[in-house]
Amino acid sequence: MEQVKVLLFGAAADQAGVREAEFTANGVTLDELWSMLTLKYPALSPMRGTLAFAVNGEYAKGEETVRAGDEVAVLPPVSGG
C-alpha cells in the first residue's frame, strides 16, 4: 500500500528526532494526519499552532485531504522582511 511521506523541518524535526516519516493515510485530512504524527512523536503536539503544511509543494489547510503518494511538508513559521 502506498504511503504519505511527511517531511519535517526546523524545530519540528528537532522535536521529533526525525526529518522524514511515512504513514498509511489515504483519504485523511491534514488534521487527521497531524494526530497520527503526534501519536508517533508526542513532542510535536504543542507545536501545532506555530506550524504550516504544504502538500506536494502547495500550502494547505488542516481540512484538506491527502492521498497515498502525497508528500506533506511540516513547516516552521517564516520570519523576515
GIJONOR-V911272 format. One record per pair of residues at least 12 apart in sequence whose ideal C-beta (glycine too) atoms are under 10 Angstrom apart, sorted by the first residue. I is the first residue (numbers start at 1). GAP is how many residues later the second one is. D is the distance in whole Angstrom. If there is no record, write none. Layout:
# GIJONOR-V911272
[[I;GAP;D] [I;GAP;D]]
This chain:
# GIJONOR-V911272
[[1;23;6] [1;25;8] [1;67;7] [2;20;10] [2;22;8] [2;23;10] [2;24;7] [2;65;8] [2;66;3] [2;67;5] [2;68;9] [3;18;9] [3;19;4] [3;20;6] [3;21;6] [3;22;8] [3;23;9] [3;65;7] [3;66;8] [3;67;9] [4;17;9] [4;18;7] [4;19;5] [4;20;8] [4;21;5] [4;22;7] [4;24;8] [4;26;10] [4;29;7] [4;32;9] [4;51;9] [4;62;5] [4;63;8] [4;64;6] [4;65;8] [4;66;5] [4;67;8] [4;68;6] [5;15;7] [5;16;8] [5;17;5] [5;18;8] [5;64;8] [5;65;7] [5;66;5] [5;67;7] [5;68;9] [6;12;9] [6;13;10] [6;14;7] [6;15;5] [6;16;7] [6;17;7] [6;19;9] [6;27;7] [6;28;9] [6;30;9] [6;31;6] [6;34;10] [6;35;10] [6;47;9] [6;60;9] [6;64;9] [6;65;8] [6;66;5] [6;67;8] [6;68;6] [7;12;7] [7;13;6] [7;14;8] [7;47;9] [7;64;7] [7;65;7] [7;66;5] [7;67;7] [7;68;9] [8;12;7] [8;13;7] [8;29;9] [8;33;8] [8;36;8] [8;43;9] [8;64;10] [8;65;8] [8;66;5] [8;67;9] [8;68;9] [9;42;9] [9;45;10] [9;64;7] [9;65;7] [9;66;6] [9;67;6] [10;37;10] [10;40;10] [10;41;9] [10;64;9] [10;65;8] [10;66;3] [10;67;8] [11;33;9] [11;36;7] [11;39;8] [11;40;9] [11;65;6] [11;66;9] [12;25;9] [12;29;9] [12;31;9] [12;32;6] [12;35;6] [12;36;10] [12;38;9] [12;39;6] [12;61;10] [12;62;5] [12;63;8] [12;64;6] [13;28;10] [13;31;10] [13;61;8] [13;63;9] [14;29;9] [14;62;10] [15;26;7] [15;27;9] [15;28;4] [15;29;5] [15;30;9] [15;31;9] [15;32;7] [16;21;8] [16;22;9] [16;24;8] [16;25;4] [16;26;9] [16;27;7] [16;28;6] [16;31;10] [16;58;9] [17;24;7] [17;26;8] [18;22;9] [18;23;7] [20;51;10] [21;15;9] [21;16;7] [21;19;7] [21;20;8] [21;51;10] [21;53;10] [23;13;5] [23;14;7] [23;17;8] [23;43;9] [23;45;10] [23;49;9] [24;12;9] [24;44;8] [25;12;10] [25;40;10] [25;41;6] [25;42;9] [25;43;8] [25;45;9] [25;47;9] [26;39;9] [26;40;8] [26;41;6] [26;42;4] [26;43;9] [26;44;9] [27;38;6] [27;39;8] [27;40;7] [27;41;8] [28;37;7] [28;38;6] [28;39;9] [29;31;10] [29;32;9] [29;33;6] [29;34;5] [29;35;7] [29;36;6] [29;37;7] [30;23;5] [30;24;10] [30;25;7] [30;30;6] [30;31;7] [30;32;5] [30;33;7] [30;34;6] [30;35;8] [30;36;6] [30;40;10] [30;42;7] [30;44;10] [31;17;9] [31;22;9] [31;30;9] [31;31;4] [31;32;7] [31;33;9] [32;30;9] [32;31;10] [32;33;9] [32;34;9] [33;20;9] [33;22;10] [33;29;9] [33;31;10] [33;32;10] [33;33;6] [33;37;9] [33;39;7] [33;41;10] [34;13;10] [34;14;6] [34;17;9] [34;19;8] [34;28;7] [34;38;9] [34;40;8] [35;13;10] [37;35;9] [37;37;8] [44;30;8] [47;27;9] [47;29;9] [47;30;10] [48;14;9] [48;26;10] [49;28;10] [50;25;10] [50;26;7] [50;27;5] [51;22;10] [51;23;6] [51;24;6] [51;25;7] [51;26;8] [52;21;9] [52;22;8] [52;23;5] [52;24;8] [52;25;8] [52;26;8] [53;13;9] [53;19;6] [53;20;7] [53;21;6] [53;22;7] [54;17;9] [54;18;7] [54;19;4] [54;20;9] [54;21;6] [55;12;9] [55;15;6] [55;16;7] [55;17;6] [55;18;8] [56;13;9] [56;14;6] [56;15;6] [56;16;8] [56;17;9] [57;14;8] [57;16;8] [58;15;10] [59;14;9] [59;16;8] [60;12;8] [60;13;9]]
